[in-house]
Amino acid sequence: MKNPQLTTMEEAKETALRLATIGGGVADIYIPEYFGPYTAPEDDLSKFYHFRFRNGADGHNVGLVRMTMQNFPTSWPNMIALEVNATSSLFSNNPPPDAQPAPPPPPPAPDTSMPKAGPNATQGLFGPSVKPSAKPKKAKAPKRNSKVV
């Protein structure tokens, strides 16, 4: 039984043509660097090919893309497009060459939930606090009405 993740270069090129409208089209067909105790999988002319798309998405195994096309003949374009778009924005370190930087976020709205403090106000750890303007008066102890005998 053939490993479904392995394809020939001809199969990869044929599949890339069918993906021309997804992710801006296929930009590259490559074999990813493989780290492990064994060599990268291959079987004669079939190799572990992957797609890199023009929108920056990469790491899509050609054999698994072909299997999706075979198993879902009517819905594969939407399934693959969703996956390619998701990986381009989440995992790609290769933004497309014509990508524009995101605009800066708008400034925060002023906080109107707390009343403004007067001239003695300071910003404390938990919001505005007011410094006392004068030393607080000490409370006097109440006098006792007792006679000394």
Backbone as a chain_set.jsonl record, in Angstrom:
{"seq": "MKNPQLTTMEEAKETALRLATIGGGVADIYIPEYFGPYTAPEDDLSKFYHFRFRNGADGHNVGLVRMTMQNFPTSWPNMIALEVNATSSLFSNNPPPDAQPAPPPPPPAPDTSMPKAGPNATQGLFGPSVKPSAKPKKAKAPKRNSKVV", "coords": {"N": [[0.845, -1.185, 0.0], [0.566, 2.18, -0.848], [2.053, 5.06, 0.641], [-0.044, 7.7, 1.446], [0.897, 10.305, 1.735], [2.993, 10.699, 0.073], [4.075, 11.808, -3.122], [4.633, 12.126, -6.677], [6.736, 14.42, -8.524], [5.451, 15.22, -10.848], [2.74, 14.729, -10.241], [2.476, 16.572, -8.199], [2.854, 19.015, -9.565], [0.654, 18.958, -11.285], [-1.428, 19.052, -9.43], [-0.894, 21.542, -8.292], [-1.594, 23.267, -10.37], [-4.357, 23.01, -10.31], [-4.909, 24.374, -8.022], [-4.739, 27.071, -8.484], [-6.333, 29.316, -7.918], [-6.449, 29.487, -5.197], [-5.226, 30.892, -2.281], [-3.695, 32.687, -3.726], [-2.383, 31.114, -5.48], [0.035, 28.461, -6.075], [3.261, 28.949, -4.928], [5.622, 27.584, -4.58], [7.027, 24.304, -4.693], [8.179, 22.013, -2.47], [10.445, 20.007, -0.456], [10.205, 19.622, 2.901], [12.551, 20.442, 5.562], [13.687, 17.736, 7.407], [13.625, 16.512, 10.61], [14.818, 14.086, 12.67], [15.236, 10.675, 13.743], [15.27, 9.157, 11.476], [15.405, 9.039, 7.845], [13.902, 11.42, 5.531], [10.628, 10.595, 4.417], [10.247, 8.6, 1.496], [9.565, 7.024, -1.657], [10.841, 5.499, -4.155], [10.173, 7.34, -6.943], [8.304, 8.861, -5.7], [7.891, 11.392, -3.351], [8.13, 13.404, -0.32], [6.561, 15.846, -0.825], [5.65, 19.319, -0.466], [3.459, 22.213, -0.452], [3.973, 25.719, -0.897], [2.234, 28.66, -0.655], [1.351, 31.69, -2.453], [0.271, 33.583, -0.736], [1.685, 33.286, 1.555], [1.203, 31.072, 3.13], [2.407, 27.926, 4.148], [3.664, 24.506, 4.208], [1.794, 22.591, 3.455], [0.976, 19.392, 2.783], [1.358, 17.729, -0.238], [0.352, 15.203, -0.989], [-1.705, 14.815, 0.918], [-3.364, 16.938, 0.264], [-4.146, 16.131, -2.294], [-5.527, 13.809, -1.584], [-7.667, 14.917, -0.168], [-8.937, 16.223, -2.271], [-9.785, 14.009, -3.755], [-11.473, 12.635, -1.955], [-13.467, 14.464, -1.333], [-15.032, 15.586, -3.685], [-16.694, 17.774, -4.424], [-16.561, 19.719, -2.45], [-13.922, 20.293, -1.876], [-12.512, 22.695, -2.795], [-13.387, 24.802, -1.072], [-12.702, 23.745, 1.44], [-9.886, 23.47, 1.327], [-9.153, 26.098, 0.737], [-9.989, 27.455, 3.074], [-8.229, 26.308, 4.945], [-5.718, 27.05, 3.899], [-5.884, 29.863, 4.001], [-6.153, 30.212, 6.765], [-3.706, 29.198, 7.762], [-1.958, 30.949, 6.567], [-2.315, 33.339, 7.913], [-1.92, 32.659, 10.576], [0.352, 30.968, 11.051], [2.452, 31.501, 9.33], [5.725, 32.489, 8.518], [6.471, 33.793, 6.373], [5.448, 36.371, 4.935], [3.384, 37.552, 2.214], [4.966, 39.13, -0.639], [3.746, 41.542, -1.363], [2.362, 42.353, 0.849], [0.662, 44.521, 3.048], [1.414, 46.494, 5.92], [-0.427, 46.223, 8.985], [-2.837, 48.696, 9.933], [-2.291, 51.174, 12.527], [-3.719, 50.734, 15.817], [-6.751, 52.399, 16.925], [-6.687, 55.306, 19.116], [-7.155, 54.874, 22.664], [-10.394, 55.275, 24.136], [-11.422, 58.0, 26.252], [-11.658, 57.499, 29.793], [-14.651, 57.617, 31.288], [-15.935, 56.676, 33.423], [-15.206, 57.21, 36.042], [-15.374, 59.835, 38.449], [-13.837, 63.036, 38.002], [-11.057, 64.071, 39.865], [-10.161, 66.661, 42.243], [-7.768, 69.466, 42.532], [-5.828, 68.317, 44.142], [-5.453, 65.736, 43.348], [-3.999, 62.558, 42.607], [-2.506, 59.926, 40.633], [-3.102, 56.796, 41.564], [-2.298, 53.341, 42.294], [-4.67, 51.941, 41.965], [-6.276, 53.659, 40.514], [-7.445, 57.13, 40.413], [-6.587, 59.037, 43.267], [-7.111, 61.07, 46.18], [-5.172, 63.507, 47.71], [-4.933, 64.477, 51.095], [-5.682, 67.834, 52.039], [-4.999, 69.116, 54.358], [-3.648, 68.366, 57.619], [-5.242, 65.69, 59.209], [-7.587, 66.145, 61.866], [-7.114, 65.167, 65.217], [-9.13, 62.987, 67.006], [-10.695, 63.753, 70.06], [-10.678, 62.224, 73.246], [-13.623, 61.262, 74.944], [-14.832, 63.096, 77.792], [-15.017, 61.955, 81.108], [-17.513, 61.818, 83.499], [-16.788, 61.643, 86.388], [-16.15, 61.451, 89.849], [-13.378, 62.067, 91.824], [-12.405, 60.376, 94.656]], "CA": [[0.0, 0.0, 0.0], [1.362, 3.396, -0.998], [1.855, 6.106, 1.645], [-0.775, 8.778, 0.767], [1.586, 11.59, 1.849], [4.056, 10.75, -0.935], [3.631, 12.043, -4.498], [5.711, 12.427, -7.619], [6.78, 15.835, -8.889], [4.42, 15.438, -11.864], [1.468, 14.835, -9.537], [2.497, 17.844, -7.452], [2.654, 20.107, -10.524], [-0.736, 18.869, -11.739], [-2.261, 19.532, -8.322], [-0.644, 22.983, -8.143], [-2.392, 23.955, -11.388], [-5.761, 23.014, -9.864], [-5.003, 25.27, -6.859], [-4.309, 28.397, -8.95], [-7.136, 30.405, -7.349], [-6.447, 29.392, -3.732], [-4.03, 31.467, -1.658], [-2.891, 33.364, -4.737], [-1.702, 30.103, -6.287], [1.196, 27.813, -5.465], [4.504, 29.66, -5.213], [6.781, 26.698, -4.522], [6.862, 22.907, -4.289], [9.449, 21.741, -1.783], [10.5, 18.958, 0.563], [10.619, 20.332, 4.114], [13.646, 19.863, 6.334], [13.154, 16.676, 8.248], [14.45, 16.261, 11.792], [14.414, 12.855, 13.329], [16.252, 9.616, 13.669], [15.191, 8.482, 10.184], [15.441, 9.946, 6.698], [12.591, 11.877, 5.072], [9.96, 9.504, 3.698], [10.206, 8.597, 0.025], [9.365, 5.706, -2.248], [11.264, 5.6, -5.55], [10.0, 8.71, -7.434], [7.362, 9.562, -4.821], [8.608, 12.057, -2.261], [7.349, 14.094, 0.709], [6.438, 17.218, -1.336], [4.731, 20.26, 0.189], [3.182, 23.464, -1.167], [4.026, 27.056, -0.295], [1.341, 29.498, -1.444], [1.766, 33.088, -2.621], [-0.174, 34.399, 0.399], [2.576, 33.037, 2.68], [0.917, 29.789, 3.78], [3.261, 26.832, 3.693], [3.566, 23.288, 4.991], [0.65, 21.78, 3.039], [1.446, 18.176, 2.141], [0.72, 17.541, -1.544], [-0.418, 13.959, -0.979], [-2.934, 14.999, 1.681], [-4.225, 17.815, -0.532], [-4.719, 15.282, -3.353], [-6.496, 12.909, -0.959], [-8.85, 15.737, 0.108], [-9.609, 16.434, -3.555], [-10.433, 12.762, -4.161], [-12.524, 12.248, -1.013], [-14.51, 15.497, -1.28], [-14.935, 16.158, -5.025], [-17.423, 19.03, -4.628], [-16.288, 20.727, -1.415], [-12.495, 20.49, -1.6], [-11.976, 24.054, -2.941], [-13.642, 25.568, 0.15], [-11.949, 23.161, 2.556], [-8.463, 23.795, 1.194], [-9.016, 27.555, 0.836], [-10.067, 27.821, 4.491], [-6.994, 25.881, 5.599], [-4.609, 27.878, 3.397], [-6.028, 31.213, 4.55], [-5.892, 30.163, 8.203], [-2.279, 29.033, 8.042], [-1.192, 32.123, 6.122], [-2.393, 34.395, 8.912], [-1.54, 32.213, 11.91], [1.606, 30.268, 11.23], [3.443, 31.777, 8.306], [6.809, 33.437, 8.73], [6.785, 34.299, 5.042], [4.321, 37.142, 4.418], [3.504, 37.777, 0.779], [5.806, 40.303, -0.913], [2.961, 42.77, -1.492], [1.548, 42.529, 2.052], [0.702, 45.842, 3.669], [1.347, 46.379, 7.376], [-1.728, 46.548, 9.563], [-2.877, 50.078, 10.432], [-2.185, 51.227, 13.987], [-5.041, 50.725, 16.445], [-7.199, 53.744, 17.306], [-6.342, 55.629, 20.503], [-8.211, 54.449, 23.578], [-11.388, 56.286, 24.5], [-11.207, 58.459, 27.629], [-12.434, 56.801, 30.804], [-15.634, 58.527, 31.883], [-16.65, 55.966, 34.478], [-14.834, 57.723, 37.359], [-15.407, 61.298, 38.497], [-12.532, 63.682, 38.026], [-10.683, 64.552, 41.194], [-9.775, 68.074, 42.294], [-6.367, 69.813, 42.302], [-4.937, 67.494, 44.961], [-5.564, 64.352, 42.899], [-2.834, 61.848, 42.061], [-2.865, 58.656, 40.039], [-2.636, 55.701, 42.397], [-2.257, 52.023, 41.675], [-6.02, 51.507, 41.639], [-7.025, 54.764, 39.96], [-7.17, 58.413, 41.046], [-6.798, 59.173, 44.702], [-7.03, 62.475, 46.567], [-4.311, 63.786, 48.863], [-5.583, 65.408, 52.026], [-5.112, 69.178, 51.941], [-4.496, 69.502, 55.677], [-3.537, 67.213, 58.501], [-6.53, 65.388, 59.841], [-7.673, 66.472, 63.286], [-7.212, 63.99, 66.072], [-10.357, 62.94, 67.794], [-10.442, 63.824, 71.495], [-11.382, 61.209, 74.03], [-14.729, 61.893, 75.693], [-14.577, 63.306, 79.209], [-15.845, 61.146, 81.991], [-18.09, 62.535, 84.651], [-16.555, 60.83, 87.591], [-15.526, 62.202, 90.935], [-12.24, 61.388, 92.456], [-12.666, 60.325, 96.09]], "C": [[0.888, 1.245, 0.0], [1.03, 4.397, 0.12], [1.154, 7.282, 0.971], [-0.088, 10.142, 0.844], [2.681, 11.763, 0.792], [3.46, 10.923, -2.322], [4.858, 12.228, -5.383], [5.684, 13.925, -7.926], [5.72, 16.147, -9.941], [3.038, 15.576, -11.218], [1.375, 16.159, -8.771], [2.241, 19.025, -8.386], [1.21, 20.135, -11.028], [-1.685, 19.408, -10.665], [-2.098, 21.044, -8.14], [-1.449, 23.783, -9.166], [-3.865, 24.043, -10.975], [-5.977, 23.97, -8.686], [-4.669, 26.72, -7.222], [-5.082, 29.54, -8.309], [-7.132, 30.418, -5.824], [-5.132, 29.963, -3.201], [-3.131, 32.205, -2.629], [-2.149, 32.404, -5.644], [-0.488, 29.549, -5.554], [2.456, 28.546, -5.893], [5.697, 28.712, -5.312], [6.331, 25.29, -4.149], [8.205, 22.505, -3.692], [9.318, 20.527, -0.881], [11.001, 19.638, 1.831], [11.824, 19.66, 4.77], [13.052, 18.867, 7.302], [14.13, 16.439, 9.388], [13.945, 15.001, 12.463], [15.478, 11.793, 13.15], [16.269, 8.904, 12.319], [15.255, 9.509, 9.061], [14.017, 10.371, 6.341], [11.933, 10.767, 4.272], [10.028, 9.691, 2.184], [10.058, 7.162, -0.446], [9.629, 5.825, -3.739], [11.11, 7.046, -6.041], [9.039, 9.534, -6.567], [8.119, 10.11, -3.621], [7.62, 12.819, -1.382], [7.201, 15.568, 0.325], [5.382, 18.015, -0.58], [4.567, 21.496, -0.689], [3.47, 24.664, -0.278], [3.203, 27.946, -1.217], [1.829, 30.945, -1.472], [1.317, 33.976, -1.46], [0.657, 34.138, 1.656], [2.323, 31.726, 3.393], [1.87, 28.735, 3.248], [3.066, 25.63, 4.602], [2.384, 22.407, 4.626], [1.144, 20.587, 2.229], [0.65, 17.914, 0.867], [-0.145, 16.287, -1.555], [-1.723, 14.103, -0.217], [-3.893, 15.95, 0.982], [-4.9, 17.002, -1.625], [-5.789, 14.346, -2.782], [-7.792, 13.67, -0.623], [-9.638, 15.969, -1.175], [-10.372, 15.178, -3.992], [-11.624, 12.435, -3.26], [-13.7, 13.223, -0.976], [-14.551, 16.244, -2.612], [-15.676, 17.48, -5.226], [-17.047, 20.105, -3.61], [-14.81, 20.982, -1.167], [-12.02, 21.915, -1.808], [-12.187, 24.897, -1.673], [-12.816, 25.054, 1.321], [-10.484, 23.574, 2.494], [-8.253, 25.301, 1.303], [-9.071, 28.015, 2.289], [-8.769, 27.477, 5.218], [-5.814, 26.756, 5.184], [-4.687, 29.29, 3.971], [-5.738, 31.242, 6.042], [-4.4, 30.051, 8.484], [-1.467, 30.224, 7.557], [-1.205, 33.2, 7.188], [-1.894, 33.947, 10.274], [-0.102, 31.73, 12.03], [2.722, 30.677, 10.286], [4.477, 32.798, 8.756], [7.211, 34.091, 7.416], [5.607, 35.103, 4.511], [4.484, 37.376, 2.928], [4.269, 39.064, 0.507], [5.019, 41.604, -1.0], [2.075, 43.029, -0.275], [1.749, 43.924, 2.633], [0.671, 45.669, 5.18], [-0.03, 46.795, 7.878], [-1.721, 47.988, 10.061], [-2.79, 50.085, 11.95], [-3.582, 51.249, 14.607], [-5.452, 52.143, 16.832], [-6.819, 54.029, 18.754], [-7.48, 55.214, 21.427], [-9.15, 55.603, 23.913], [-11.133, 56.735, 25.939], [-12.143, 57.729, 28.582], [-13.367, 57.793, 31.486], [-16.373, 57.87, 33.031], [-16.336, 56.508, 35.866], [-14.901, 59.245, 37.351], [-14.001, 61.856, 38.562], [-12.274, 64.218, 39.421], [-10.236, 66.003, 41.101], [-8.283, 68.28, 42.119], [-5.39, 68.976, 43.112], [-4.925, 66.033, 44.522], [-4.229, 63.827, 42.386], [-3.333, 60.548, 41.458], [-2.273, 57.559, 40.895], [-2.67, 54.399, 41.627], [-3.641, 51.575, 41.216], [-6.876, 52.654, 41.115], [-6.717, 56.058, 40.714], [-7.434, 58.355, 42.542], [-6.587, 60.64, 45.051], [-6.142, 62.599, 47.796], [-5.077, 64.698, 49.816], [-4.896, 66.767, 51.965], [-4.546, 69.649, 53.267], [-4.417, 68.247, 56.525], [-4.896, 66.945, 59.129], [-6.481, 65.716, 61.331], [-7.828, 65.197, 64.072], [-8.501, 64.079, 66.86], [-9.99, 62.958, 69.279], [-11.264, 62.759, 72.193], [-12.493, 61.907, 74.803], [-14.375, 62.014, 77.175], [-15.544, 62.462, 80.017], [-16.359, 62.012, 83.143], [-17.918, 61.645, 85.887], [-15.849, 61.694, 88.637], [-14.41, 61.392, 91.509], [-12.469, 61.431, 93.94], [-11.42, 60.006, 96.838]], "O": [[1.847, 1.335, 0.767], [-0.132, 4.558, 0.493], [1.692, 7.828, 0.008], [-0.448, 11.049, 0.094], [3.23, 12.854, 0.64], [2.471, 10.277, -2.669], [5.968, 12.455, -4.901], [4.708, 14.608, -7.617], [5.146, 17.235, -9.926], [2.255, 16.442, -11.607], [0.313, 16.78, -8.713], [1.492, 19.937, -8.037], [0.618, 21.203, -11.177], [-2.631, 20.135, -10.97], [-3.074, 21.742, -7.863], [-1.935, 24.87, -8.852], [-4.536, 25.035, -11.259], [-7.115, 24.334, -8.389], [-4.347, 27.513, -6.337], [-4.54, 30.635, -8.166], [-7.76, 31.288, -5.22], [-4.053, 29.555, -3.631], [-1.932, 32.338, -2.386], [-1.367, 32.832, -6.492], [-0.045, 30.099, -4.546], [2.692, 28.743, -7.085], [6.661, 28.985, -6.027], [5.38, 25.108, -3.39], [9.244, 22.642, -4.338], [8.212, 20.078, -0.58], [12.108, 20.176, 1.842], [12.083, 18.474, 4.563], [12.032, 19.131, 7.939], [15.316, 16.196, 9.163], [12.761, 14.887, 12.782], [16.49, 12.007, 12.483], [17.184, 8.129, 12.042], [15.168, 10.712, 9.307], [13.047, 9.761, 6.791], [12.61, 10.066, 3.52], [9.883, 10.801, 1.671], [10.384, 6.215, 0.27], [8.742, 6.208, -4.502], [11.859, 7.912, -5.59], [8.976, 10.757, -6.692], [8.879, 9.399, -2.965], [6.424, 12.869, -1.67], [7.657, 16.446, 1.057], [4.374, 17.478, -0.121], [5.402, 21.791, -1.544], [3.241, 24.632, 0.931], [3.443, 27.985, -2.424], [2.617, 31.366, -0.625], [1.922, 35.021, -1.221], [0.371, 34.704, 2.71], [3.156, 31.3, 4.193], [2.113, 28.657, 2.044], [2.396, 25.714, 5.631], [2.001, 21.547, 5.42], [1.666, 20.749, 1.125], [-0.58, 17.881, 0.89], [-1.26, 16.309, -2.077], [-2.748, 13.575, -0.647], [-5.109, 15.791, 1.093], [-6.097, 17.162, -1.864], [-6.823, 14.115, -3.41], [-8.887, 13.128, -0.778], [-10.868, 15.917, -1.168], [-11.472, 15.274, -4.535], [-12.669, 12.006, -3.748], [-14.813, 12.835, -0.621], [-14.152, 17.407, -2.677], [-15.315, 18.243, -6.122], [-17.204, 21.293, -3.892], [-14.47, 21.813, -0.325], [-11.162, 22.351, -1.041], [-11.284, 25.618, -1.247], [-12.289, 25.843, 2.106], [-9.909, 23.984, 3.503], [-7.271, 25.74, 1.903], [-8.287, 28.872, 2.695], [-8.272, 28.271, 6.017], [-5.005, 27.155, 6.022], [-3.671, 29.85, 4.382], [-5.137, 32.196, 6.535], [-3.885, 30.745, 9.36], [-0.387, 30.485, 8.088], [-0.213, 33.909, 7.358], [-1.477, 34.789, 11.069], [0.584, 32.048, 13.002], [3.853, 30.219, 10.451], [4.135, 33.843, 9.309], [8.178, 34.851, 7.36], [4.83, 34.582, 3.711], [5.608, 37.396, 2.426], [4.235, 39.99, 1.317], [5.572, 42.671, -0.734], [1.142, 43.829, -0.348], [2.868, 44.433, 2.696], [-0.026, 44.787, 5.68], [-0.707, 47.618, 7.262], [-0.699, 48.457, 10.563], [-3.172, 49.109, 12.596], [-4.526, 51.732, 13.983], [-4.593, 52.998, 17.044], [-6.646, 53.098, 19.54], [-8.641, 55.203, 21.018], [-8.737, 56.762, 23.965], [-10.677, 55.94, 26.761], [-13.271, 57.387, 28.227], [-12.915, 58.702, 32.182], [-17.33, 58.435, 33.56], [-17.118, 56.294, 36.792], [-14.53, 59.879, 36.363], [-13.091, 61.231, 39.105], [-13.171, 64.754, 40.071], [-9.966, 66.511, 40.013], [-7.59, 67.393, 41.62], [-4.206, 68.94, 42.776], [-4.434, 65.177, 45.257], [-3.436, 64.568, 41.805], [-4.451, 60.116, 41.737], [-1.052, 57.408, 40.946], [-3.028, 54.365, 40.45], [-3.77, 50.904, 40.192], [-8.098, 52.618, 41.264], [-5.825, 56.082, 41.562], [-8.374, 57.712, 43.008], [-5.95, 61.373, 44.294], [-6.328, 61.897, 48.79], [-5.793, 65.596, 49.374], [-3.672, 66.844, 51.853], [-3.676, 70.52, 53.28], [-5.018, 67.218, 56.215], [-5.604, 67.869, 59.527], [-5.439, 65.573, 61.971], [-8.548, 64.277, 63.684], [-8.891, 65.152, 67.32], [-9.073, 62.254, 69.702], [-12.383, 62.437, 71.791], [-12.312, 63.033, 75.266], [-13.706, 61.148, 77.738], [-16.709, 62.283, 79.662], [-15.629, 62.853, 83.667], [-18.858, 60.985, 86.332], [-15.045, 62.563, 88.303], [-14.505, 60.173, 91.654], [-12.722, 62.52, 94.454], [-11.443, 59.919, 98.066]]}, "num_chains": 1, "name": "protein.A"}
